[in-house]
């Protein structure tokens, strides 16, 4: 189900959101590719390396997210949260 980009915070646990913010503040999120309908990111992990995050959008609505990390908890993982937050920062919080 699609949701406005700004509303992703309702799909992520508070502690996980804090970790997402930390990733963005510490410049651990790299935007690889971005257009109006698709964005790809590398988000550094705690070991050496990164996780790949994909976001699909339609009319500024998030329609799909995927991260290749092993997180299986409730809601979005911190890497996806960081990618969505970075997307908002890059777009000027439109």
C-alpha angles and dihedrals in degrees: 000000000000121000135180113271091238090058096060088102088073089061098053132068116249095244091048090049090053089053089049090053090049090053091053094044091050091049094243093138121087120189107217102177134358139175134148093285107029142035133179127196142181112216117190116241129212092261121052110294138037145261121242115233124192124194126186121197139186120188090345089306118125107235101169140009132183133177123181093217120115095246111136100167129118116295129352122342121243091255093056090044090052091049092051091046091049089050089054091048092049092048093048094250092289 
